[in-house]
Amino acid sequence: MPFWSLYLEDQGFNYQEIGLLSSIAIVTRFFAPFIWGWIADKSDKRMLLVRIATWVEACIWFMIFLIPNTFQSVALLMLIFSFFQNAILAQFEGVTLFWLAEKRTQLYGKVRKWGSIGFIVAVFGIGALFEIVPISMLPIMLLCIAFLAFIWSFTIKEPTTAPHSQQQLEPLLPILKRPVVAAFFAIEFVLLFSHAPFYSFYSNYLHQVGFSTTEIGFLWSVGVVAEIIMFAFAHVFLTRFSWRYLVSLCLVLTGIRWMSVGLLPNLFVAQFLAQTIHAFSFGLFHMIAMRVVFQNFSIGQQGRGQAMYSTMWGLGVALGSILAGRYWQLISGEVIFIIAGFATFIGLLFVRWLPKHIQQA
């Protein structure tokens, strides 16, 4: 997906259209996670939802060769794709946590790193491949990956520790009113709002200043390698520092990251170092998020708790993508990234409601 915006540019879409398409691909996170979370908590069939979703994704990438190459057609496919993608992201996190049960604190990072390794192999391999084949071949690669995920999903059973289907779901509002939960989701929105130019335009940004697709793929890989290292050693941070301190650190370092990207676009070393901060921008923050959800939402609320996390992610990135696409040509990508850097500091206004003491798993 880091090459999706390059594919759209190759197909003749302008930056405003790319920004809108990127936001459409995310906009379903406003409502889709709750639909899938409600179905998961109601039916207790999380892996079935994942299988259905991966099959539909494969069909989407096949359909892209059959539809007209217009904004409306691609937007519709992105809407359908992202709706089902939400079934995979949130519910598979839930499946993982349920299967790990009491060992989730020690083992979650070790399991989660394999998603990151898969991302590295894909993004670096595909980046190198695009030095040989045209980027118009991207949907074929996505079709193969989605179909493989569908086949592989049959090797994973429904978690035995998950709650059984519920006739009456526990209400979420009392949980969302907790200061720590409300503050954390507000911070997540701010942090992901600042990530929008990165997720939607970083590949285009690097391509504009002369980086090859191999170099672009390598830089994306650097971020995920940093993420894997953080997953392996996050317990060192989580057992020594409070959520308040760690979230503040994530916000400040993310701000520095985006400013570096904007101020030094042509310097490979600067982009490399900025990508290493992904360990904190995503890796550590995600580990904290999983603890917040699992500690504050009951077993019967986990599907919708994960959905809330996905929803705030989508809201932040979608709004940021629309604004970045709207102003990219007017004020330049460099300025957009600098603004994104300053935006992260807004999140510091909410950290006072996070615990100032270490939270046990």
GIDA-V411521 format. One record per run of one state. SS is the DSSP state (A for helix, B for strand, O for the rest). FROM is the first residue (numbers start at 1). LEN is the number of residues. If there is no record, write none. Layout:
ss->(SS:SS)
from->(FROM:FROM)
len->(LEN:LEN)
This chain:
ss->(O:A:O:A:O:A:O:A:O:A:O:A:O:A:O:A:O:A:O:A:O:A:O:A:O:A:O:A:O)
from->(1:4:11:15:31:32:44:46:64:71:130:135:156:173:177:179:209:213:239:243:264:268:277:278:297:299:332:333:354)
len->(3:7:4:16:1:12:2:18:7:59:5:21:17:4:2:30:4:26:4:21:4:9:1:19:2:33:1:21:8)
